């Protein structure tokens, strides 16, 4: 099973929630992700801001590769960094080795224009999927 450091955000209100950087394992097909004790399944209906859901709790999540600039969240929020990936995250992804002791950071989020572009792309994909036969 392949593992990768990812950004994981719980979408508690459909838009924003707790974000963190952690080690995620991928199934061979990529339709399932494994993080700590959770199993995430690809969200085929894809709510606007969530691409996976927790199989047991049905909570929505956004899971993506972490950005080099740290602006991973859609809206401004604090992002926690798991201890098991902390050093690699700060050294290899963010290229800020002076911050390797940091267990959290402030993500300023996307600009309004970036959020609108993301929403437009997600809506387009939803429309495309609605027209595709199963």
C-alpha positions in Angstrom: 0.0 0.0 0.0 1.4 3.4 -1.0 1.6 6.1 1.6 1.9 9.9 1.2 1.8 13.0 3.3 -1.6 14.7 2.7 -3.8 17.6 3.8 -7.0 16.3 5.4 -9.9 18.6 6.3 -13.1 17.6 8.1 -16.0 19.5 6.5 -18.1 19.9 9.7 -20.4 22.6 8.2 -19.9 21.6 4.5 -17.4 24.4 4.0 -14.8 24.5 6.8 -13.5 22.4 9.6 -10.4 21.1 11.3 -7.5 20.6 9.0 -4.3 18.5 9.5 -1.3 17.2 7.7 -0.9 13.4 8.1 0.3 10.2 6.5 -2.4 8.7 4.3 -2.3 5.2 2.8 -4.0 4.5 -0.6 -5.8 1.4 -1.8 -4.6 0.0 -5.1 -7.6 1.5 -6.9 -7.3 4.8 -5.1 -11.0 4.7 -4.2 -10.2 4.2 -0.5 -7.8 6.1 1.7 -6.7 5.1 5.2 -5.7 7.6 7.9 -5.1 6.5 11.4 -8.3 4.5 12.4 -10.4 5.9 9.6 -11.3 4.5 6.2 -12.2 7.2 3.6 -14.2 6.3 0.5 -14.2 8.4 -2.7 -17.3 10.6 -2.7 -18.9 9.9 -6.0 -21.8 12.3 -5.5 -19.1 14.8 -4.5 -20.6 17.5 -2.4 -19.2 20.8 -3.4 -16.3 20.9 -0.9 -15.7 17.2 -0.1 -14.0 14.5 -2.1 -14.1 11.7 0.5 -16.3 10.5 3.3 -15.6 8.4 6.4 -17.1 4.9 5.9 -18.2 4.6 9.5 -19.3 8.2 10.5 -20.3 9.4 7.0 -18.5 12.7 7.7 -17.3 14.6 4.7 -13.6 15.3 4.1 -11.4 17.1 1.7 -8.1 15.2 1.1 -5.4 16.6 -1.2 -1.7 17.0 -1.6 -0.3 19.7 0.7 0.6 23.0 -0.8 4.2 24.2 -0.6 2.9 27.7 0.5 0.8 26.2 3.3 -2.5 27.7 2.0 -4.2 24.3 2.1 -7.6 25.3 3.6 -10.4 26.9 1.7 -10.9 29.5 4.4 -8.5 30.8 7.0 -7.8 28.3 9.7 -5.2 26.6 11.9 -3.7 23.3 10.4 -2.2 20.8 12.8 0.8 18.6 11.7 0.9 15.0 12.9 4.1 14.2 14.8 5.0 11.2 12.6 5.3 13.5 9.5 6.3 16.8 11.1 10.0 16.8 10.2 9.5 15.6 6.6 6.6 18.0 6.1 8.7 21.1 7.1 11.9 20.0 5.4 10.7 18.4 2.2 7.3 19.8 1.4 7.4 23.3 2.8 11.2 23.7 2.6 11.3 25.5 5.9 13.6 23.4 8.1 13.7 26.2 10.7 10.1 25.3 11.6 10.5 21.6 12.2 9.5 22.1 15.8 6.1 23.5 14.8 3.1 21.3 15.2 0.6 23.7 13.6 0.5 26.7 11.3 -2.0 29.3 10.1 -3.4 28.7 6.6 -4.7 32.0 5.2 -7.0 30.0 2.8 -7.8 30.7 -0.8 -8.8 34.1 -2.2 -12.4 34.6 -3.3 -11.4 34.2 -6.9 -9.6 30.9 -6.2 -12.7 29.6 -4.2 -15.0 30.6 -7.1 -12.8 28.8 -9.6 -12.8 25.7 -7.5 -16.6 25.8 -7.1 -17.0 26.3 -10.8 -14.8 23.3 -11.6 -16.6 21.1 -9.0 -20.0 22.0 -10.4 -18.9 21.3 -13.9 -17.7 17.8 -12.8 -21.0 17.2 -11.0 -22.9 18.1 -14.2 -20.6 15.8 -16.3 -21.1 12.9 -13.9 -24.9 13.4 -13.9 -24.9 12.9 -17.7 -22.7 9.9 -17.7 -24.5 6.5 -17.6 -23.5 4.1 -14.8 
